[in-house]
């Protein structure tokens, strides 16, 4: 057994044995009261340390769960020290209507809050944010309910009988909901998390059983500090230390398919809590057997709860709106992005090309700088790509396509658009450029393919080249609207066809001349300044015009 485990066991057993020994051997008096109070305080402090140490070694919602448990035991410790002040320092009986009673109610509320967080599940960020709002709504409602039913009989119009009755009933409801939630999550979890939830359930039930018996004795004025009622109640604290130590090694699982159903019923509870507030106002106003002070107090706390919960509802609506915008953005991006390469697809091109064309037409009409007014289309096709698929399979082909898109991206400007045109074919739309410099970009694309082989799995490499065809919009600088951008794209495609036919691994640009359309063939860098002989293709030019 590890040394740390022995220390925790000793920390649980020693105060418990001290409590048992004091109750068995000491008569009622200051010594018994002091030893009993100290034993309980030590156990609560050990519980605080046990749950806090769990929080220190975890993260996200699991950490929040352990923090809530630790804070709950810290509140219980404060309540115990408060009672010790009455018992030992003032040597007086704790008042029946005691301000510290709320400190006994809050730990159970924090336990419930932690469990509702479902610490066994690793939540997504969106789910965590929305779940936190629902959780806060329920917590505000519980605090409101306590003030509505209990606090009014404690401070506004003190009534011991109604105070005890409402406090006991509300505490029982709290424990019932906590146990129900633990059992529900135990049913939907497995392995060590199921055992932890069941162990937690047993600890809660055992603790509540002896709390209820001790509380009944207090109300009947038969209880005194250090009596036999304290022995099993102290043992129940030691039971929680076992829960803390068993849960120390737990890790959350991935969010499962039941997430939406869980969020649904938690959200439903939050909505019901909000809708219950107007009913509580009507009840406070129409109830005739309470004083006017009680009615005013209940209306006031209900109004405060309405404002607080309305603020949380507005916050949730804002988060839902942000989430919806993000979801729509993701949907738009996915519909206009190629899933394999991550670059844009033809849908994006179709949605944006008219804006680019309109900008070019406006630039020509306004006589803008010639070096920044053309739109050039480059069609790029991978050479002999079918062989890559045949030899290395489609996975190998996919890797080549991904690397090809990366290399093309490195060769073009940030303002240019790269599109997966189809299969092994890509389209580059070069914006705000000069057709006289079109061959430079084409040459850069050829060079990045030639630079080094394409790496596949297991050290396999392939030499992959490409062919490029380009054409500029507008086709004729003298008549901007003579041929549409679709016609220019067809010229670029004809240039690609001629590059393939001429031997591949080259670029062919289609340009307008007095005779019609001609091609400029580029195979190496020196040809940028010494282009090959131009070949008329008047028939093709007229076909595109028609």
C-alpha positions in Angstrom: 0.0 0.0 0.0 1.3 3.4 -0.9 2.4 5.8 1.9 0.0 8.5 0.8 -2.9 6.0 1.0 -1.9 5.0 4.5 -1.8 8.7 5.5 -5.3 9.3 4.2 -6.6 6.2 5.9 -5.1 7.3 9.2 -6.5 10.8 8.7 -10.0 9.2 8.4 -9.8 6.6 11.1 -8.1 8.5 14.0 -10.7 11.3 14.3 -13.4 8.8 14.0 -12.0 6.6 16.8 -11.5 9.7 18.9 -15.2 10.5 18.5 -16.2 7.0 19.3 -14.0 6.9 22.4 -15.1 10.2 23.7 -18.8 9.4 23.3 -18.3 6.1 25.0 -16.1 7.2 27.9 -16.7 10.9 28.7 -19.8 12.2 30.4 -21.8 15.1 29.0 -19.9 18.3 29.5 -17.3 20.7 28.1 -14.6 18.1 27.6 -16.9 15.8 25.5 -18.2 18.8 23.6 -14.7 20.1 22.8 -13.3 16.7 21.7 -16.3 15.9 19.6 -16.3 19.3 17.9 -12.5 19.1 17.2 -12.8 15.5 15.8 -15.6 16.7 13.4 -13.6 19.8 12.4 -10.5 17.7 11.7 -12.4 15.2 9.5 -14.0 18.1 7.6 -10.6 19.7 7.1 -9.2 16.3 5.8 -12.2 16.1 3.4 -11.4 19.6 2.1 -7.8 18.6 1.5 -8.8 15.3 -0.2 -11.1 16.9 -2.7 -8.9 19.9 -3.2 -5.9 17.6 -4.1 -8.1 15.9 -6.7 -8.9 19.3 -8.2 -5.2 20.2 -8.4 -4.4 17.1 -10.6 -7.3 17.4 -13.1 -8.6 20.0 -15.6 -11.7 21.3 -17.3 -15.1 20.2 -16.0 -13.6 17.3 -13.9 -11.5 19.9 -12.0 -14.6 22.1 -11.6 -16.4 19.1 -10.1 -13.7 18.4 -7.5 -13.5 22.2 -6.8 -17.2 22.3 -6.0 -16.9 19.3 -3.7 -13.9 21.0 -1.9 -15.8 24.3 -1.6 -18.8 22.5 -0.2 -16.6 20.8 2.5 -14.9 24.2 3.2 -18.4 25.7 3.9 -19.2 22.7 6.2 -15.9 23.3 8.0 -16.9 27.0 8.5 -20.2 25.9 9.9 -18.6 23.5 12.2 -16.2 26.2 13.5 -19.1 28.5 14.0 -20.9 25.8 16.1 -17.6 25.3 18.1 -17.7 29.0 18.9 -21.1 28.5 20.6 -20.2 25.2 22.2 -16.7 25.8 23.5 -16.1 29.6 23.7 -19.6 30.8 24.6 -20.6 27.5 26.1 -24.2 28.0 24.9 -26.6 25.9 22.9 -26.6 26.6 19.2 -29.8 28.6 18.5 -32.7 26.6 17.0 -33.1 29.2 14.2 -29.4 29.4 13.4 -27.9 31.7 10.7 -25.3 29.0 10.0 -28.0 26.5 8.9 -27.7 27.8 5.3 -24.1 26.6 5.4 -25.4 23.0 5.9 -27.7 23.4 2.9 -25.1 24.8 0.5 -22.7 21.8 0.4 -25.5 19.6 -0.9 -26.3 22.2 -3.5 -22.6 22.2 -4.6 -22.5 18.4 -4.7 -25.6 18.4 -6.9 -24.1 21.2 -9.1 -20.9 19.2 -9.6 -22.7 16.0 -10.5 -24.9 17.8 -13.0 -21.7 18.9 -14.8 -21.2 15.2 -15.7 -17.5 15.0 -14.8 -17.2 11.6 -16.5 -17.7 13.2 -19.9 -15.1 15.3 -21.8 -17.3 18.1 -23.1 -16.8 20.2 -26.2 -16.3 23.9 -25.7 -19.7 24.8 -27.0 -21.5 22.3 -24.8 -19.5 23.4 -21.8 -20.5 27.1 -22.3 -24.2 26.4 -22.8 -24.3 23.8 -20.0 -22.7 26.3 -17.6 -25.5 28.8 -18.3 -28.2 26.2 -17.6 -26.3 25.2 -14.5 -26.2 28.8 -13.2 -29.9 29.1 -13.9 -30.7 26.1 -11.7 -28.3 27.3 -9.0 -30.0 30.8 -8.9 -33.4 29.0 -8.7 -32.3 26.9 -5.8 -31.0 29.9 -3.8 -34.2 31.7 -4.6 -36.3 28.8 -3.4 -34.3 28.6 -0.1 -34.9 32.3 0.5 -38.6 32.0 -0.5 -39.4 29.0 1.8 -36.8 29.2 4.6 -35.2 32.6 5.0 -38.5 34.4 5.4 -39.3 32.4 8.6 -35.8 32.9 9.8 -35.4 36.7 9.6 -38.6 38.4 8.3 -41.1 36.8 10.6 -39.3 34.2 12.8 -41.3 31.0 13.3 -39.4 28.0 14.6 -42.0 25.4 13.5 -42.4 26.7 9.9 -38.6 27.3 9.7 -37.8 23.7 10.7 -40.5 22.2 8.5 -39.5 24.0 5.3 -35.8 23.6 5.9 -36.2 19.8 6.4 -38.4 19.4 3.4 -36.2 21.4 1.1 -33.1 19.6 2.3 -34.8 16.3 1.7 -35.7 17.4 -1.9 -32.1 18.4 -2.5 -30.8 15.0 -1.3 -33.5 13.2 -3.4 -32.5 15.0 -6.5 -28.8 14.5 -5.8 -29.2 10.7 -5.3 -31.5 10.5 -8.4 -28.8 12.3 -10.5 -26.0 10.0 -9.2 -28.0 6.9 -9.9 -28.9 8.2 -13.4 -25.3 8.8 -14.3 -24.2 5.5 -12.8 -26.7 3.8 -15.2 -25.2 5.7 -18.2 -21.5 5.2 -17.3 -19.4 2.1 -17.0 -16.3 0.8 -15.2 -14.7 2.9 -12.5 -17.0 5.8 -13.1 -20.1 3.7 -12.4 -18.5 2.4 -9.2 -17.6 6.0 -8.2 -21.1 7.2 -8.7 -22.5 4.2 -6.7 -20.0 4.8 -3.9 -21.0 8.5 -3.9 -24.6 7.5 -3.7 -24.0 5.3 -0.7 -22.1 8.0 1.0 -24.8 10.6 0.5 -27.6 8.2 1.7 -25.6 7.2 4.8 -24.7 10.8 5.6 -28.3 12.0 5.2 -29.8 9.1 7.3 -27.7 10.1 10.3 -28.1 13.8 9.6 -31.9 13.4 9.6 -31.8 11.4 12.9 -29.6 13.9 14.5 -31.6 16.9 13.2 -34.8 15.3 14.6 -33.1 14.9 18.0 -32.1 18.6 17.9 -35.7 19.7 17.1 -36.9 17.5 20.0 -34.2 19.0 22.3 -32.7 15.6 23.1 -29.4 16.1 21.3 -26.2 17.3 22.8 -22.7 17.6 21.2 -20.8 14.4 21.6 -23.8 12.1 22.0 -24.1 8.8 20.2 -25.9 10.6 17.3 -22.5 12.1 16.4 -20.7 8.7 16.0 -22.4 7.4 12.8 -22.6 11.0 11.5 -18.8 11.3 12.0 -18.3 7.9 10.3 -20.3 9.2 7.3 -17.6 11.9 6.8 -14.9 9.2 6.7 -17.0 7.5 4.0 -16.6 10.6 1.8 -12.8 10.4 2.2 -13.0 7.0 0.6 -15.0 8.6 -2.3 -12.4 11.3 -2.8 -9.5 8.8 -2.8 -11.3 6.4 -5.2 -12.1 9.2 -7.6 -8.6 10.6 -7.6 -7.5 8.5 -10.7 -10.6 9.1 -12.7 -10.4 10.6 -16.2 -13.2 11.8 -18.4 -14.4 9.8 -21.4 -15.2 11.3 -24.8 -18.6 12.9 -25.3 -21.0 10.2 -26.3 -24.2 10.2 -28.3 -26.4 10.9 -25.3 -25.0 14.4 -25.0 -27.9 16.0 -26.7 -30.5 14.2 -24.5 -28.6 15.2 -21.4 -28.4 18.9 -22.5 -32.1 18.7 -23.5 -33.4 17.7 -20.0 -31.0 20.0 -18.2 -32.2 22.9 -20.5 -35.8 21.8 -19.8 -35.2 22.0 -16.1 -33.7 25.4 -16.5 -36.7 26.6 -18.6 -39.1 25.2 -16.0 -37.2 27.0 -13.2 -37.5 30.3 -15.1 -41.2 29.7 -15.8 -41.9 28.9 -12.2 -41.0 32.4 -11.0 -44.3 34.1 -12.1 -46.2 31.3 -10.4 -44.2 31.9 -7.2 -45.2 35.6 -7.4 -48.9 34.8 -7.8 -48.6 32.3 -4.9 -47.0 34.9 -2.7 -49.6 37.6 -3.5 -52.7 35.2 -3.3 -51.6 33.3 -0.1 -53.8 34.7 2.7 -52.4 32.9 5.7 -49.1 34.8 5.7 -48.2 38.2 7.0 -47.8 41.3 4.7 -44.1 41.3 5.5 -43.7 37.7 4.3 -45.6 38.5 1.1 -43.4 41.6 0.4 -40.2 39.7 1.1 -41.2 36.8 -1.2 -42.2 39.2 -4.0 -38.9 41.0 -3.6 -36.7 37.9 -3.8 -38.8 36.6 -6.7 -38.2 39.9 -8.6 -34.4 39.7 -7.9 -34.4 36.1 -9.1 -36.3 37.1 -12.3 -33.7 39.8 -13.1 -30.8 37.4 -12.4 -32.2 34.6 -14.4 -33.3 36.9 -17.2 -29.7 38.1 -17.5 -28.5 34.5 -17.7 -31.2 33.8 -20.4 -30.0 36.7 -22.5 -26.4 35.6 -22.1 -27.4 32.1 -23.3 -29.3 33.6 -26.3 -26.1 35.5 -27.2 -24.0 32.4 -27.0 -26.5 30.5 -29.1 -26.4 33.3 -31.7 -22.6 33.2 -31.7 -22.7 29.4 -32.0 -25.2 29.6 -34.9 -23.0 32.2 -36.7 -20.0 29.9 -36.3 -22.0 26.9 -37.5 -23.2 28.8 -40.6 -19.6 30.0 -41.3 -18.3 26.4 -41.0 -21.1 25.2 -43.3 -20.3 27.9 -45.8 -16.6 27.1 -45.6 -17.2 23.4 -46.0 -19.4 23.9 -49.0 -16.8 26.0 -50.7 -13.7 24.1 -49.7 -12.2 21.0 -51.2 -12.2 18.4 -48.4 -8.9 16.7 -49.5 -6.6 19.6 -50.1 -8.3 22.3 -48.0 -8.2 24.8 -50.9 -11.3 26.4 -52.5 -13.5 24.5 -54.9 -15.5 25.3 -58.0 -18.5 26.4 -55.9 -16.4 29.2 -54.3 -15.1 30.2 -57.8 -18.6 30.5 -59.1 -19.7 32.6 -56.2 -16.8 35.1 -56.4 -15.8 35.3 -60.1 -18.4 37.9 -61.1 -17.1 40.3 -58.5 -13.5 39.8 -59.9 -14.8 40.3 -63.5 -16.7 43.5 -62.5 -13.6 44.9 -60.9 -11.5 44.3 -64.0 -14.2 45.9 -66.3 -14.3 48.9 -63.9 -10.5 49.2 -63.9 -10.4 49.3 -67.8 -13.3 51.8 -67.9 -11.5 54.1 -65.5 -8.1 53.7 -67.2 -6.3 52.2 -64.2 -2.7 51.3 -64.2 -2.1 48.6 -66.9 0.2 46.6 -64.5 -2.7 46.0 -62.1 -5.9 45.5 -64.0 -5.8 42.1 -65.7 -7.4 38.8 -64.5 -5.4 35.8 -65.6 -6.6 32.2 -65.5 -4.1 29.4 -65.1 -5.3 25.8 -65.6 -2.8 23.3 -64.1 -2.9 19.6 -64.7 -0.7 16.9 -63.2 1.2 15.0 -65.8 0.7 11.2 -66.0 -1.2 11.2 -62.7 -3.1 8.0 -63.5 0.2 6.1 -63.2 0.6 7.4 -59.7 -2.8 6.0 -58.7 -2.2 2.7 -60.5 1.2 2.1 -58.9 0.8 3.7 -55.4 -3.0 3.5 -55.0 -5.5 6.2 -54.3 -3.9 7.0 -50.9 -0.6 7.8 -52.7 -2.5 9.8 -55.3 -4.2 11.8 -52.6 -0.9 12.7 -51.0 0.5 13.9 -54.3 -2.6 16.1 -54.8 -2.2 17.6 -51.3 1.4 18.3 -51.9 0.7 19.7 -55.3 -1.8 22.2 -53.8 0.7 23.2 -51.2 3.4 23.8 -53.8 1.1 25.8 -56.1 0.1 27.9 -53.1 3.7 28.7 -52.4 4.2 29.9 -56.0 1.3 32.3 -56.2 0.5 35.6 -54.3 -1.7 35.9 -51.3 -4.2 37.8 -53.4 -4.5 35.0 -56.0 -7.1 32.3 -55.8 -6.3 28.6 -55.9 -9.1 26.3 -56.8 -9.4 22.5 -57.1 -10.9 22.4 -60.5 -11.5 18.7 -60.7 -9.6 15.5 -60.4 -5.9 16.3 -60.8 -6.6 19.7 -62.3 -6.2 23.1 -60.5 -7.1 26.6 -61.4 -5.3 29.8 -60.3 -7.1 33.1 -60.7 -4.4 35.8 -60.6 -6.0 39.1 -59.7 -4.9 42.7 -60.3 -1.9 41.7 -62.5 -0.4 42.4 -65.9 -0.8 40.0 -68.8 2.6 40.9 -70.0 4.1 39.2 -66.9 1.8 36.1 -67.1 4.6 33.7 -68.0 6.5 34.5 -64.8 3.9 32.9 -62.5 3.5 29.9 -64.9 7.2 29.4 -64.8 7.2 29.5 -60.9 4.5 26.8 -60.9 6.6 24.6 -63.2 9.7 25.1 -61.1 8.1 24.2 -57.7 7.0 20.9 -59.3 10.5 20.2 -60.7 12.3 21.3 -57.5 12.2 17.9 -55.7 10.3 14.6 -55.8 7.0 14.1 -54.0 7.3 12.1 -50.9 4.9 9.2 -50.1 4.8 6.7 -47.2 7.7 4.5 -46.3 10.3 6.7 -48.0 8.8 6.3 -51.5 9.2 9.2 -53.8 7.8 10.1 -57.2 8.8 12.8 -59.7 5.7 14.7 -60.6 5.5 17.4 -63.2 2.6 19.5 -64.4 1.3 21.3 -67.5 -0.1 24.8 -67.5 -2.4 26.7 -69.8 -3.3 30.3 -69.3 -5.3 33.2 -70.8 -6.0 36.7 -69.6 -9.4 38.5 -69.1 -10.3 40.7 -70.9 -9.4 38.8 -74.0 -9.1 42.0 -76.0 -7.8 45.1 -74.3 -9.6 47.2 -76.8 -13.0 45.6 -76.3 -13.4 44.5 -72.6 -16.7 42.7 -73.1 -16.0 41.0 -76.4 -15.6 37.6 -74.8 -16.9 36.5 -71.4 -14.7 35.1 -68.7 -16.1 31.6 -69.6 -14.7 32.1 -73.1 -11.3 33.1 -71.7 -11.3 29.9 -69.5 -11.8 27.9 -72.6 -8.8 29.5 -74.2 -6.8 28.6 -71.0 -8.1 25.1 -71.4 -7.0 25.1 -75.0 -3.5 26.3 -73.9 -3.4 23.3 -71.4 -4.4 20.9 -74.2 -1.5 22.3 -76.4 0.9 22.0 -73.5 0.0 18.3 -73.1 0.2 17.7 -76.8 3.6 19.4 -77.0 5.2 17.0 -74.5 3.9 18.0 -71.1 5.9 19.7 -68.3 5.5 23.1 -69.9 3.2 26.1 -70.0 1.3 27.5 -73.0 -0.4 30.9 -72.8 -3.2 31.9 -75.2 -3.1 35.6 -76.3 -5.0 37.7 -78.8 -3.3 39.1 -81.9 -4.2 40.8 -85.1 -4.6 37.4 -86.7 -6.7 36.0 -83.8 -5.6 33.8 -80.9 -2.0 32.6 -80.7 -0.2 30.5 -78.2 3.0 31.3 -76.3 4.9 28.1 -75.3 7.2 28.2 -72.2 9.3 25.2 -71.2 12.1 26.9 -69.2 13.0 30.2 -67.6 14.9 31.6 -70.6 11.9 31.3 -72.8 10.1 34.0 -70.7 12.2 36.5 -72.7 12.3 34.4 -75.9 8.9 32.9 -76.4 8.4 30.2 -79.0 6.8 30.9 -82.4 3.2 31.9 -82.3 0.7 29.7 -84.0 -2.6 31.1 -85.3 -5.7 29.3 -84.2 -8.3 31.5 -85.9 -10.9 28.7 -86.1 -10.8 28.2 -82.4 -11.0 31.9 -81.8 -14.1 32.3 -83.9 -15.7 29.2 -82.4 -15.3 30.7 -78.9 -16.8 34.0 -80.0 -19.7 32.3 -81.5 
